[in-house]
Amino acid sequence: MREVLKSNNVVELNFAEVMLRDAGIDCVVLDTHMSILDGSMVIIPRRLMVSDEDETRAHAILEEALAARPEWA
């Protein structure tokens, strides 16, 4: 498995996961429980993982989907 996104932003991770699933790419978010346990310190980010074969396509999809980030993000 390969990491395609690492973030503490739950909305961004959820959006990215939906974009990948809509494209037919299976993905999983790791470190959710550890991230919650660290509280508001945001020391442990969550990781969005895909299979090795889907990594290139997932990066391309996320690059396009997350390109128009607002300045406050």
PABA-289223 format. One record per atom (N, C-alpha, C): residue number from 0; residue in three letters; atom name; x, y, z. Coordinates in pm, whole numbers, plus 50000, padded with zeros to 5 digits. Each point is the difference from the previous one (the first is absolute). Layout:
<recs>
rec num:NUM; residuo:ALA; atomo:CA; u:X; v:Y; w:Z
...
</recs>
This chain:
<recs>
rec num:0; residuo:MET; atomo:N; u:50084; v:49882; w:50000
rec num:0; residuo:MET; atomo:CA; u:49916; v:50118; w:50000
rec num:0; residuo:MET; atomo:C; u:50089; v:50124; w:50000
rec num:1; residuo:ARG; atomo:N; u:49948; v:50103; w:49936
rec num:1; residuo:ARG; atomo:CA; u:50074; v:50126; w:49988
rec num:1; residuo:ARG; atomo:C; u:49917; v:50116; w:50056
rec num:2; residuo:GLU; atomo:N; u:50067; v:50092; w:50066
rec num:2; residuo:GLU; atomo:CA; u:49936; v:50119; w:50054
rec num:2; residuo:GLU; atomo:C; u:49983; v:50103; w:49888
rec num:3; residuo:VAL; atomo:N; u:49877; v:50050; w:49984
rec num:3; residuo:VAL; atomo:CA; u:49976; v:50104; w:49899
rec num:3; residuo:VAL; atomo:C; u:49960; v:50133; w:50063
rec num:4; residuo:LEU; atomo:N; u:49965; v:49999; w:50128
rec num:4; residuo:LEU; atomo:CA; u:49965; v:50124; w:50069
rec num:4; residuo:LEU; atomo:C; u:50020; v:49981; w:50149
rec num:5; residuo:LYS; atomo:N; u:50057; v:50100; w:50064
rec num:5; residuo:LYS; atomo:CA; u:50018; v:49999; w:50145
rec num:5; residuo:LYS; atomo:C; u:49945; v:50133; w:50050
rec num:6; residuo:SER; atomo:N; u:49905; v:49994; w:50094
rec num:6; residuo:SER; atomo:CA; u:49936; v:50124; w:50044
rec num:6; residuo:SER; atomo:C; u:49932; v:49982; w:50134
rec num:7; residuo:ASN; atomo:N; u:49983; v:50111; w:50071
rec num:7; residuo:ASN; atomo:CA; u:49919; v:50003; w:50121
rec num:7; residuo:ASN; atomo:C; u:49862; v:50058; w:49970
rec num:8; residuo:ASN; atomo:N; u:49977; v:50040; w:49876
rec num:8; residuo:ASN; atomo:CA; u:49874; v:50059; w:49959
rec num:8; residuo:ASN; atomo:C; u:49904; v:49888; w:49960
rec num:9; residuo:VAL; atomo:N; u:49902; v:49972; w:50086
rec num:9; residuo:VAL; atomo:CA; u:49908; v:49890; w:49979
rec num:9; residuo:VAL; atomo:C; u:49915; v:50021; w:49875
rec num:10; residuo:VAL; atomo:N; u:49960; v:50124; w:49974
rec num:10; residuo:VAL; atomo:CA; u:49917; v:50028; w:49882
rec num:10; residuo:VAL; atomo:C; u:50080; v:49975; w:49872
rec num:11; residuo:GLU; atomo:N; u:50126; v:50044; w:49998
rec num:11; residuo:GLU; atomo:CA; u:50085; v:49978; w:49883
rec num:11; residuo:GLU; atomo:C; u:50021; v:49850; w:49975
rec num:12; residuo:LEU; atomo:N; u:50025; v:49925; w:50105
rec num:12; residuo:LEU; atomo:CA; u:50019; v:49856; w:49987
rec num:12; residuo:LEU; atomo:C; u:49873; v:49931; w:49950
rec num:13; residuo:ASN; atomo:N; u:49886; v:50040; w:50054
rec num:13; residuo:ASN; atomo:CA; u:49875; v:49941; w:49957
rec num:13; residuo:ASN; atomo:C; u:49974; v:50031; w:49853
rec num:14; residuo:PHE; atomo:N; u:50022; v:50124; w:49959
rec num:14; residuo:PHE; atomo:CA; u:49983; v:50041; w:49860
rec num:14; residuo:PHE; atomo:C; u:50091; v:49918; w:49909
rec num:15; residuo:ALA; atomo:N; u:50126; v:49988; w:50038
rec num:15; residuo:ALA; atomo:CA; u:50097; v:49924; w:49920
rec num:15; residuo:ALA; atomo:C; u:49959; v:49854; w:49990
rec num:16; residuo:GLU; atomo:N; u:49954; v:49943; w:50109
rec num:16; residuo:GLU; atomo:CA; u:49957; v:49860; w:50001
rec num:16; residuo:GLU; atomo:C; u:49882; v:49981; w:49905
rec num:17; residuo:VAL; atomo:N; u:49903; v:50091; w:50003
rec num:17; residuo:VAL; atomo:CA; u:49884; v:49991; w:49911
rec num:17; residuo:VAL; atomo:C; u:50043; v:50014; w:49854
rec num:18; residuo:MET; atomo:N; u:50090; v:50092; w:49971
rec num:18; residuo:MET; atomo:CA; u:50048; v:50019; w:49862
rec num:18; residuo:MET; atomo:C; u:50065; v:49871; w:49948
rec num:19; residuo:LEU; atomo:N; u:50082; v:49937; w:50082
rec num:19; residuo:LEU; atomo:CA; u:50067; v:49878; w:49957
rec num:19; residuo:LEU; atomo:C; u:49900; v:49885; w:49983
rec num:20; residuo:ARG; atomo:N; u:49908; v:49986; w:50092
rec num:20; residuo:ARG; atomo:CA; u:49901; v:49892; w:49990
rec num:20; residuo:ARG; atomo:C; u:49912; v:50019; w:49877
rec num:21; residuo:ASP; atomo:N; u:49964; v:50126; w:49970
rec num:21; residuo:ASP; atomo:CA; u:49921; v:50027; w:49880
rec num:21; residuo:ASP; atomo:C; u:50075; v:49964; w:49873
rec num:22; residuo:ALA; atomo:N; u:50133; v:50006; w:50006
rec num:22; residuo:ALA; atomo:CA; u:50084; v:49964; w:49884
rec num:22; residuo:ALA; atomo:C; u:50028; v:49850; w:49996
rec num:23; residuo:GLY; atomo:N; u:49945; v:49926; w:50096
rec num:23; residuo:GLY; atomo:CA; u:50020; v:49855; w:50002
rec num:23; residuo:GLY; atomo:C; u:50127; v:49956; w:50068
rec num:24; residuo:ILE; atomo:N; u:50059; v:50088; w:50080
rec num:24; residuo:ILE; atomo:CA; u:50124; v:49967; w:50070
rec num:24; residuo:ILE; atomo:C; u:49968; v:49968; w:50146
rec num:25; residuo:ASP; atomo:N; u:50033; v:49880; w:50043
rec num:25; residuo:ASP; atomo:CA; u:49982; v:49964; w:50141
rec num:25; residuo:ASP; atomo:C; u:50104; v:50072; w:50083
rec num:26; residuo:CYS; atomo:N; u:49956; v:50053; w:50114
rec num:26; residuo:CYS; atomo:CA; u:50092; v:50071; w:50087
rec num:26; residuo:CYS; atomo:C; u:49959; v:49978; w:50146
rec num:27; residuo:VAL; atomo:N; u:50092; v:50031; w:50088
rec num:27; residuo:VAL; atomo:CA; u:49975; v:49985; w:50143
rec num:27; residuo:VAL; atomo:C; u:50071; v:50113; w:50073
rec num:28; residuo:VAL; atomo:N; u:49937; v:50049; w:50108
rec num:28; residuo:VAL; atomo:CA; u:50061; v:50104; w:50083
rec num:28; residuo:VAL; atomo:C; u:50060; v:49931; w:50122
rec num:29; residuo:LEU; atomo:N; u:50129; v:50021; w:50019
rec num:29; residuo:LEU; atomo:CA; u:50070; v:49941; w:50115
rec num:29; residuo:LEU; atomo:C; u:50028; v:50107; w:50106
rec num:30; residuo:ASP; atomo:N; u:50023; v:49956; w:50120
rec num:30; residuo:ASP; atomo:CA; u:50036; v:50083; w:50115
rec num:30; residuo:ASP; atomo:C; u:49885; v:50085; w:50052
rec num:31; residuo:THR; atomo:N; u:49877; v:49963; w:49967
rec num:31; residuo:THR; atomo:CA; u:49885; v:50077; w:50048
rec num:31; residuo:THR; atomo:C; u:49993; v:50000; w:50152
rec num:32; residuo:HIS; atomo:N; u:50011; v:49884; w:50060
rec num:32; residuo:HIS; atomo:CA; u:49987; v:49992; w:50146
rec num:32; residuo:HIS; atomo:C; u:50117; v:50067; w:50070
rec num:33; residuo:MET; atomo:N; u:50119; v:49984; w:49947
rec num:33; residuo:MET; atomo:CA; u:50117; v:50065; w:50062
rec num:33; residuo:MET; atomo:C; u:49989; v:50152; w:49990
rec num:34; residuo:SER; atomo:N; u:49948; v:50047; w:49889
rec num:34; residuo:SER; atomo:CA; u:49982; v:50143; w:49981
rec num:34; residuo:SER; atomo:C; u:49900; v:50056; w:50101
rec num:35; residuo:ILE; atomo:N; u:49894; v:49924; w:50025
rec num:35; residuo:ILE; atomo:CA; u:49900; v:50043; w:50098
rec num:35; residuo:ILE; atomo:C; u:50059; v:50000; w:50141
rec num:36; residuo:LEU; atomo:N; u:50082; v:49900; w:50030
rec num:36; residuo:LEU; atomo:CA; u:50059; v:49990; w:50133
rec num:36; residuo:LEU; atomo:C; u:50095; v:50116; w:50033
rec num:37; residuo:ASP; atomo:N; u:50065; v:50058; w:49897
rec num:37; residuo:ASP; atomo:CA; u:50093; v:50109; w:50030
rec num:37; residuo:ASP; atomo:C; u:49926; v:50130; w:50027
rec num:38; residuo:GLY; atomo:N; u:49868; v:49997; w:49991
rec num:38; residuo:GLY; atomo:CA; u:49920; v:50118; w:50033
rec num:38; residuo:GLY; atomo:C; u:50017; v:50111; w:49900
rec num:39; residuo:SER; atomo:N; u:50011; v:50121; w:50049
rec num:39; residuo:SER; atomo:CA; u:50009; v:50116; w:49911
rec num:39; residuo:SER; atomo:C; u:50144; v:50038; w:49966
rec num:40; residuo:MET; atomo:N; u:50095; v:49916; w:50034
rec num:40; residuo:MET; atomo:CA; u:50141; v:50033; w:49974
rec num:40; residuo:MET; atomo:C; u:50039; v:49976; w:49854
rec num:41; residuo:VAL; atomo:N; u:49920; v:49930; w:49926
rec num:41; residuo:VAL; atomo:CA; u:50022; v:49966; w:49858
rec num:41; residuo:VAL; atomo:C; u:50142; v:49950; w:49972
rec num:42; residuo:ILE; atomo:N; u:50050; v:49918; w:50087
rec num:42; residuo:ILE; atomo:CA; u:50133; v:49943; w:49983
rec num:42; residuo:ILE; atomo:C; u:49999; v:49885; w:49901
rec num:43; residuo:ILE; atomo:N; u:49894; v:49921; w:50004
rec num:43; residuo:ILE; atomo:CA; u:49991; v:49881; w:49915
rec num:43; residuo:ILE; atomo:C; u:49896; v:50022; w:49891
rec num:44; residuo:PRO; atomo:N; u:50042; v:50027; w:49878
rec num:44; residuo:PRO; atomo:CA; u:49903; v:50018; w:49892
rec num:44; residuo:PRO; atomo:C; u:49945; v:49865; w:49952
rec num:45; residuo:ARG; atomo:N; u:49885; v:50005; w:49938
rec num:45; residuo:ARG; atomo:CA; u:49941; v:49881; w:49939
rec num:45; residuo:ARG; atomo:C; u:50058; v:49983; w:49860
rec num:46; residuo:ARG; atomo:N; u:50008; v:49875; w:49955
rec num:46; residuo:ARG; atomo:CA; u:50059; v:49972; w:49869
rec num:46; residuo:ARG; atomo:C; u:49899; v:49929; w:49911
rec num:47; residuo:LEU; atomo:N; u:49987; v:50049; w:49877
rec num:47; residuo:LEU; atomo:CA; u:49915; v:49938; w:49900
rec num:47; residuo:LEU; atomo:C; u:50088; v:49911; w:49914
rec num:48; residuo:MET; atomo:N; u:49968; v:49871; w:49998
rec num:48; residuo:MET; atomo:CA; u:50083; v:49900; w:49933
rec num:48; residuo:MET; atomo:C; u:49925; v:49936; w:49884
rec num:49; residuo:VAL; atomo:N; u:50075; v:49967; w:49894
rec num:49; residuo:VAL; atomo:CA; u:49946; v:49928; w:49884
rec num:49; residuo:VAL; atomo:C; u:50098; v:49887; w:49966
rec num:50; residuo:SER; atomo:N; u:49957; v:49911; w:49913
rec num:50; residuo:SER; atomo:CA; u:50089; v:49891; w:49958
rec num:50; residuo:SER; atomo:C; u:50114; v:50056; w:49914
rec num:51; residuo:ASP; atomo:N; u:50107; v:49925; w:49992
rec num:51; residuo:ASP; atomo:CA; u:50117; v:50042; w:49922
rec num:51; residuo:ASP; atomo:C; u:49962; v:50028; w:49855
rec num:52; residuo:GLU; atomo:N; u:49911; v:49917; w:49944
rec num:52; residuo:GLU; atomo:CA; u:49961; v:50014; w:49860
rec num:52; residuo:GLU; atomo:C; u:49920; v:50127; w:49974
rec num:53; residuo:ASP; atomo:N; u:49926; v:50049; w:50101
rec num:53; residuo:ASP; atomo:CA; u:49914; v:50118; w:49983
rec num:53; residuo:ASP; atomo:C; u:50067; v:50131; w:50040
rec num:54; residuo:GLU; atomo:N; u:50123; v:49994; w:50047
rec num:54; residuo:GLU; atomo:CA; u:50064; v:50121; w:50054
rec num:54; residuo:GLU; atomo:C; u:50008; v:50114; w:49899
rec num:55; residuo:THR; atomo:N; u:50048; v:49974; w:49880
rec num:55; residuo:THR; atomo:CA; u:50017; v:50105; w:49900
rec num:55; residuo:THR; atomo:C; u:49867; v:50064; w:49965
rec num:56; residuo:ARG; atomo:N; u:49901; v:49918; w:49975
rec num:56; residuo:ARG; atomo:CA; u:49868; v:50052; w:49964
rec num:56; residuo:ARG; atomo:C; u:49937; v:50076; w:50117
rec num:57; residuo:ALA; atomo:N; u:50018; v:49951; w:50122
rec num:57; residuo:ALA; atomo:CA; u:49946; v:50067; w:50118
rec num:57; residuo:ALA; atomo:C; u:50064; v:50137; w:50019
rec num:58; residuo:HIS; atomo:N; u:50131; v:50009; w:49981
rec num:58; residuo:HIS; atomo:CA; u:50068; v:50130; w:50012
rec num:58; residuo:HIS; atomo:C; u:49945; v:50098; w:49897
rec num:59; residuo:ALA; atomo:N; u:49978; v:49956; w:49878
rec num:59; residuo:ALA; atomo:CA; u:49948; v:50087; w:49896
rec num:59; residuo:ALA; atomo:C; u:49860; v:50049; w:50034
rec num:60; residuo:ILE; atomo:N; u:49916; v:49912; w:50050
rec num:60; residuo:ILE; atomo:CA; u:49863; v:50037; w:50037
rec num:60; residuo:ILE; atomo:C; u:50000; v:50100; w:50114
rec num:61; residuo:LEU; atomo:N; u:50081; v:49973; w:50102
rec num:61; residuo:LEU; atomo:CA; u:50003; v:50089; w:50116
rec num:61; residuo:LEU; atomo:C; u:50065; v:50133; w:49967
rec num:62; residuo:GLU; atomo:N; u:50099; v:50000; w:49916
rec num:62; residuo:GLU; atomo:CA; u:50064; v:50125; w:49961
rec num:62; residuo:GLU; atomo:C; u:49898; v:50093; w:49934
rec num:63; residuo:GLU; atomo:N; u:49918; v:49944; w:49913
rec num:63; residuo:GLU; atomo:CA; u:49898; v:50080; w:49933
rec num:63; residuo:GLU; atomo:C; u:49888; v:50041; w:50097
rec num:64; residuo:ALA; atomo:N; u:49956; v:49906; w:50082
rec num:64; residuo:ALA; atomo:CA; u:49887; v:50026; w:50091
rec num:64; residuo:ALA; atomo:C; u:50036; v:50099; w:50109
rec num:65; residuo:LEU; atomo:N; u:50124; v:49997; w:50048
rec num:65; residuo:LEU; atomo:CA; u:50040; v:50087; w:50110
rec num:65; residuo:LEU; atomo:C; u:50077; v:50123; w:49954
rec num:66; residuo:ALA; atomo:N; u:50008; v:50023; w:49869
rec num:66; residuo:ALA; atomo:CA; u:50077; v:50112; w:49945
rec num:66; residuo:ALA; atomo:C; u:49942; v:50135; w:50039
rec num:67; residuo:ALA; atomo:N; u:49871; v:50010; w:50005
rec num:67; residuo:ALA; atomo:CA; u:49935; v:50128; w:50027
rec num:67; residuo:ALA; atomo:C; u:49970; v:50016; w:50148
rec num:68; residuo:ARG; atomo:N; u:50100; v:49993; w:50082
rec num:68; residuo:ARG; atomo:CA; u:49982; v:50016; w:50144
rec num:68; residuo:ARG; atomo:C; u:49982; v:50147; w:50034
rec num:69; residuo:PRO; atomo:N; u:49911; v:50030; w:50091
rec num:69; residuo:PRO; atomo:CA; u:49987; v:50140; w:50044
rec num:69; residuo:PRO; atomo:C; u:50122; v:50039; w:50081
rec num:70; residuo:GLU; atomo:N; u:50024; v:50129; w:50011
rec num:70; residuo:GLU; atomo:CA; u:50119; v:50048; w:50072
rec num:70; residuo:GLU; atomo:C; u:50001; v:49961; w:50145
rec num:71; residuo:TRP; atomo:N; u:49883; v:49984; w:50061
rec num:71; residuo:TRP; atomo:CA; u:49993; v:49969; w:50143
rec num:71; residuo:TRP; atomo:C; u:50025; v:49853; w:50030
rec num:72; residuo:ALA; atomo:N; u:50007; v:49917; w:49898
rec num:72; residuo:ALA; atomo:CA; u:50017; v:49856; w:50024
rec num:72; residuo:ALA; atomo:C; u:50144; v:49966; w:50028
</recs>
